[in-house]
Amino acid sequence: MGDRGGAGGSRRRRTGSRPSIQGGSRPAAAEEEVRDVGAGGDAPVRDTDKDGDVDVGSGHWDLRCHRLQDSLFSSDSGFSNYRGILNWCVVMLILSNARLFLENLIKYGILVDPIQVVSLFLKDPYSWPALCLVIVANIFAVAAFQVEKRLAVGALTEQAGLLLHGVNLATILCFPAAVAFLLESITPVGSVLALMVYTILFLKLFSYRDVNLWCRERRAGAKAKAALAGKKANGGAAQRTVSYPDNLTYRDLYYFLFAPTLCYELNFPRSPRIRKRFLLRRGLAGQGGRLFLTQLQVGLIQQWMVPAIQNSMKPFKPSGWGRVGAGGAVPNHLIWLIFFYWLFHSCLNAVAELMQFGDREFYRDWWNSESITYFWQNWNIPVHKWCLRHFYKPMLRRGSSKWAARTGVFLASAFFHEYLVSIPLRMFRLWAFTGMMAQIPLAWIVGRFFRGNYGNAAVWLSLIIGQPVAVLMYVHDYYVLNREAPTAGT
Ligand SMILES: CC(C)(COP(=O)(O)OP(=O)(O)OC[C@H]1O[C@@H](n2cnc3c(N)ncnc32)[C@H](O)[C@@H]1OP(=O)(O)O)[C@@H](O)C(=O)NCCC(=O)NCCS
């Protein structure tokens, strides 16, 4: 498993600088011989030639088998290849979880039920409210497009455009929230999915409006420059790129709406073609993989998390919360990791390949985060890019301090997290909001007191313990409200 060429693999060392402990009778040259330091210390070692044959001709025996050196775990040793230990951690993790898994199976039997999953999405097979909501979302996209079309030709003033976009964007958030809150036939899972689609649409149309506005400002600036120079601005050499307002087509808008990004651009980097082999390999096989991962997540919830939560279904008791945390943190974390791989690597790459979308940086190495700040900069690149481009940098340009801009971004993010949880559950507890806002002081504490590996461990701990606590609080409260209320009256 290990790297044989690493520091641990080098077995022949020169012992030149070491002072002689044999007395002064041997010639100094003999002290400088090359010896096999790994040969052990229980017998004198004879020199071998290049082929490994013992050099019996010289009749010389090496009486030394030690030299000045540090133990491998000492930081002075310079040794860095700990792959074997990493593999050991993985094996131990699997073994300890296998034990938990077996205990769970013996105690509860098999709880995984793929058919039951359907009921999470639908209450009535003839009523698909979440899907209807998603289809209706097209109206808002078309409305934004029509406003942009009119702004491009000057049929609307910028103020009127701003007002119309504002109303459209506000409706995108309020309309599905009202439907999800009031419509009895919609399930919480269906509601979350519909609200996610609307939230993505909101962020995309916000970006669409911003970029088209920047294009108009640039066009106005270019016209003014050309007028000053006394010559007509020309399209220039045949450009293969699209320029404003030629981008205002339904094809362009819908490409953006389906592309795996939240930030609009007139000319997205495109891969030259759809690689059919890649799609066959990654797409079809990947489709199976994605289905498997989806089922795995659902299975983990049904088999592992639901019993852990059911076990602590008592009115608020510290011991109950402790049990939820201890029993639910590990499966919750595993589900979150699988979700990350499933969404950010598998699904987004498949969509990007189909759409020939060239920028595949959907995540960076967040697992190496030594600070909370680094984690938020690297785990969800589409959202981070949007936050930087349409919120953080514009605030900085308007003169806000970095602290105010960062707090503003986290406030917005906290709002959307709460929006996506509270409305589907019809329960306002503000755990998600608080969890997101807590990232600001947490980032300060981790940055102030932890460095390097300790910082990395602190980030992992906050993910393994902090995030599940918020999730499990909602699940716990939802369960208590919806399962215990009817029985309490009887
Ligand atoms: C708030 C947030 C945007 C801050 O990002 P950050 O990378 O820590 O911010 P920084 O201060 O390092 O600056 C970032 C950028 O702003 C630029 N910048 C800094 N000061 C600037 C100024 N005065 N004017 C213009 N740009 C400026 C930097 O050059 C840098 O640009 P680059 O990205 O092109 O290199 C980030 O933490 C974030 O995305 N948080 C929310 C994440 C979230 O909620 N995700 C939800 C996932 S479910």
The ligand as a Gaussian input file, in Angstrom:
#p B3LYP/6-31G(d) Opt

LIG

0 1
 C      -18.346000      35.612000       2.343000
 C      -17.424000      34.999000       1.314000
 C      -17.941000      35.317000      -0.084000
 C      -16.054000      35.581000       1.540000
 O      -15.183000      35.040000       0.604000
 P      -13.580000      35.167000       0.795000
 O      -12.973000      34.408000      -0.322000
 O      -13.249000      34.758000       2.188000
 O      -13.351000      36.716000       0.667000
 P      -11.963000      37.510000       0.492000
 O      -12.016000      38.676000       1.385000
 O      -10.833000      36.562000       0.625000
 O      -12.002000      38.088000      -1.001000
 C      -12.460000      37.346000      -2.074000
 C      -12.318000      38.129000      -3.362000
 O      -12.716000      39.487000      -3.188000
 C      -11.693000      40.332000      -3.727000
 N      -11.658000      41.585000      -2.983000
 C      -11.161000      41.789000      -1.746000
 N      -11.319000      43.088000      -1.421000
 C      -11.906000      43.707000      -2.482000
 C      -12.333000      45.038000      -2.750000
 N      -12.179000      46.005000      -1.855000
 N      -12.900000      45.289000      -3.937000
 C      -13.076000      44.319000      -4.853000
 N      -12.695000      43.040000      -4.656000
 C      -12.128000      42.734000      -3.485000
 C      -10.423000      39.535000      -3.533000
 O       -9.417000      39.971000      -4.424000
 C      -10.885000      38.149000      -3.886000
 O      -10.960000      38.032000      -5.305000
 P      -10.680000      36.649000      -6.070000
 O      -11.699000      35.671000      -5.521000
 O      -10.921000      36.977000      -7.491000
 O       -9.290000      36.265000      -5.718000
 C      -17.331000      33.450000       1.491000
 O      -16.963000      33.143000       2.797000
 C      -18.626000      32.747000       1.171000
 O      -18.870000      32.405000       0.032000
 N      -19.474000      32.497000       2.198000
 C      -20.795000      31.957000       2.062000
 C      -20.741000      30.573000       1.596000
 C      -22.078000      29.919000       1.693000
 O      -22.987000      30.371000       2.312000
 N      -22.202000      28.794000       1.055000
 C      -23.399000      28.066000       1.105000
 C      -23.098000      26.710000       0.733000
 S      -24.448000      25.639000       1.069000

